[in-house]
């Protein structure tokens, strides 16, 4: 039985204003396109609201990420906690802070995640890589690449 703690910060700059980046987190259909891969995605984006993403581990066991939103400041900040389970085994517990900072005509997103990894079920490097991957998908969404041309994203 082991416990490993890790913290990482990722920064990305998107060529759209903070309100547009915030909307991509807040709208269930939009967030499902860039974040909700797997077998299902549910989002109740409000303080006290929950998000659930389901999928499968590489060996076919059910995988679930369940988040609760604790702080939401429109166009500025999102704070949530997440548990990740594989099968019936709790793998990680994390706290994530997303900051949206105006950067010229765009937005600098600063994501800081503090993780508790339990019993070797997940590795810090895997989590950081996965988070970076979905931030890249967010960038494609904001550029209109995941949903097709929408006219709402510049890039």
C-alpha positions in Angstrom: 0.0 0.0 0.0 1.6 3.2 -1.2 0.7 6.9 -1.4 2.4 9.3 -3.8 1.8 13.0 -3.9 2.4 15.2 -7.0 1.7 18.7 -8.2 2.1 20.0 -11.7 1.2 23.2 -13.6 0.5 23.4 -17.3 0.1 26.7 -19.2 -1.5 27.1 -22.6 -2.3 30.2 -24.6 -5.4 30.3 -26.8 -6.2 33.0 -29.4 -9.7 33.6 -28.0 -10.9 35.7 -25.1 -11.4 34.2 -21.6 -15.2 34.2 -21.9 -14.9 31.8 -24.9 -12.5 29.5 -23.1 -14.7 29.5 -20.0 -17.7 28.7 -22.1 -15.9 25.6 -23.5 -15.7 24.3 -19.9 -19.2 25.3 -18.9 -21.3 24.0 -21.9 -22.0 20.3 -21.6 -22.0 19.6 -25.4 -18.8 21.5 -26.0 -17.0 20.0 -23.1 -18.0 16.5 -24.1 -16.3 17.1 -27.5 -12.9 17.9 -26.1 -12.9 16.2 -22.8 -15.6 13.5 -22.5 -14.1 10.6 -24.4 -15.1 7.1 -23.6 -18.5 5.6 -22.7 -20.3 8.7 -21.3 -20.0 12.2 -20.1 -22.3 14.2 -17.8 -21.8 17.8 -16.7 -23.6 19.9 -14.1 -21.4 23.0 -14.2 -22.1 25.0 -11.1 -20.7 25.3 -7.6 -21.6 21.9 -5.9 -22.3 20.4 -9.4 -20.7 17.2 -10.6 -19.1 15.9 -13.7 -18.8 12.2 -14.5 -16.8 10.6 -17.3 -16.8 6.9 -17.9 -14.6 4.7 -20.0 -12.5 1.5 -19.8 -9.0 0.7 -18.6 -6.6 -1.0 -21.1 -7.6 -4.4 -19.6 -11.3 -3.7 -20.0 -12.3 -2.7 -16.4 -14.7 0.2 -15.9 -13.0 3.5 -15.4 -14.7 6.5 -13.9 -13.6 10.1 -13.2 -16.0 12.0 -10.9 -15.5 15.7 -10.2 -17.2 18.2 -7.9 -17.0 21.9 -8.6 -16.1 24.0 -5.5 -15.4 27.5 -6.9 -16.4 29.0 -10.2 -15.7 32.7 -11.1 -17.1 33.3 -14.6 -14.4 33.9 -17.2 -11.6 33.8 -14.5 -11.4 30.6 -12.4 -12.6 27.0 -11.9 -11.7 24.8 -8.9 -12.7 21.2 -8.6 -11.8 17.9 -7.0 -11.8 14.6 -8.8 -11.6 10.9 -7.9 -10.5 8.3 -10.5 -11.5 4.7 -10.0 -10.6 1.7 -12.1 -13.0 -1.2 -11.5 -13.9 -0.8 -7.8 -10.4 0.5 -6.8 -9.8 4.2 -6.0 -6.7 5.2 -8.0 -6.4 9.0 -7.4 -7.8 12.0 -5.7 -7.0 15.4 -7.0 -7.7 19.1 -6.7 -7.4 21.2 -9.9 -7.4 25.0 -10.3 -7.9 26.5 -13.7 -7.1 30.2 -14.1 -8.0 32.2 -17.2 -5.8 35.2 -17.6 -6.4 37.8 -20.4 -3.3 37.8 -22.7 -3.6 40.4 -25.5 -6.7 39.4 -27.5 -6.3 35.8 -26.2 -6.2 33.8 -23.0 -3.4 32.3 -21.0 -4.8 29.2 -19.2 -2.9 28.1 -16.1 -3.9 24.7 -14.8 -2.5 23.5 -11.5 -3.3 20.0 -10.2 -2.4 18.5 -6.8 -2.7 14.7 -6.8 -2.7 11.8 -4.4 -1.9 8.6 -6.2 -2.9 5.4 -4.4 -1.2 2.0 -4.6 0.5 2.5 -8.0 -2.8 2.5 -9.9 -1.7 5.6 -11.8 1.6 7.4 -12.3 2.1 11.2 -12.1 3.7 11.3 -15.6 0.6 9.6 -17.0 -1.7 12.2 -15.4 0.3 15.2 -16.6 0.5 13.7 -20.2 -3.2 13.0 -20.3 -4.0 16.5 -19.0 -1.8 18.0 -21.6 -3.5 16.0 -24.3 -7.0 17.2 -23.4 -5.7 20.8 -23.2 -4.5 20.3 -26.8 -8.0 19.1 -27.7 -9.5 22.2 -26.0 -7.3 24.3 -28.3 -8.6 22.4 -31.4 -12.2 22.9 -30.1 -11.6 26.7 -29.7 -10.2 26.8 -33.2 -13.3 25.1 -34.5 -11.4 21.8 -35.3 -13.4 19.3 -33.3 -16.9 20.6 -34.0 -16.3 21.8 -37.5 -16.5 25.4 -38.6 -18.7 27.3 -36.3 -17.6 30.9 -36.8 -17.2 31.4 -33.1 -13.5 30.6 -32.7 -10.6 32.5 -34.3 -7.4 30.8 -34.9 
